[in-house]
Amino acid sequence: MRPSGRELDQMRDVSIETGFTKHAEGSALIKMGDTHVLCTATIEDRVPPFIKGSGLGWVTAEYGMLPRATNTRMRREAASGKQGGRTVEIQRLIGRALRAGVDRVALGERQITVDCDVLQADGGTRCASITGGWVALRLAVNKLMKAGDVISDPLVDPVAAISCGIYAGQPVLDLDYPEDSEAGVDGNFIMLGSGKLIEIQMSAEGSVFSRAQMDQLMDLAEKGVSELAAAQLAASK
C-alpha cells in the first residue's frame, strides 16, 4: 500500500492552469498533487553568442524554489550570492529537455527562456517543471505563430517528465515526497509525447534493481508521460 493510497500505476491528480501571469508570453501553473510549479516563458530577440548568426533559435531555463516551498524555510540563494549545485543541475536538465522537442531552425534566431518557480514541493519538482514548462513554451510559440513571426510550428512534440521508483519492493509511478525519501530506487524519465526517450536519471539508493524491474519502470513512465502529454495538449489549445 502506498502512503497516499494510490494504485501502483496511478499518478497524482494533475492540473494545468494557463495564462496565470499577466506579462509573460506564456505561463502555466502546474499542480501534480501537492507539488505546485509556476512556469513562464519569455521571448527575446537575441541568442547566446555561440550561435549568433547561425539562424538557430535557443531555449533555456531557470529554476528556483521559494523559501517555504518545503517543510522548513530554505534561505534564498540570492542571499548567499550564488546558486546551489542542485539548482544548476535541474535548470540545465529542464533546458536540454525542452530543446529536444524544438525545431531550432523553424524557431528562428531568437531565445525563449522558461522560468520554473516551485511554490510548493512534495516530490517531483523537476518533472513538474519540465511538463509545465513545455505548456508555457507552447503558449509563447503560439503567439509567435499568430503574429507571423514564425511560419512553421517549431514544437515537434510535447515534452513531459515523470518519476518512477521501487518503493517497498514494488515499482510505482509518480513518487511523492514520502515515497521518494524512502525509495530504494528512483528515477526521472523525460520523454516526448510520442514515447521517444530524451533522458533518464536513474539510481539505486540502498538497493539495486534488475533489468526486469527497469523494464517495469519504463512501462510505468510511458503510461505517465502519455497521460501528461494529453493534459498538456488540452491545456494549451
Salt bridges, closest charged atoms under 4 A:
GLU44 OE2 - ARG46 NE 3.34
GLU89 OE1 - ARG126 NH1 3.13
ASP153 OD2 - ARG138 NH1 2.97
ASP174 OD2 - ARG6 NH1 3.91
ASP174 OD1 - ARG12 NH2 3.00
ASP176 OD2 - ARG6 NH2 3.49
GLU179 OE2 - ARG2 NE 2.62
GLU179 OE1 - ARG6 NH2 3.45
GLU199 OE1 - ARG96 NE 2.75
ASP215 OD1 - ARG211 NE 3.55
GLU227 OE2 - LYS223 NZ 2.60
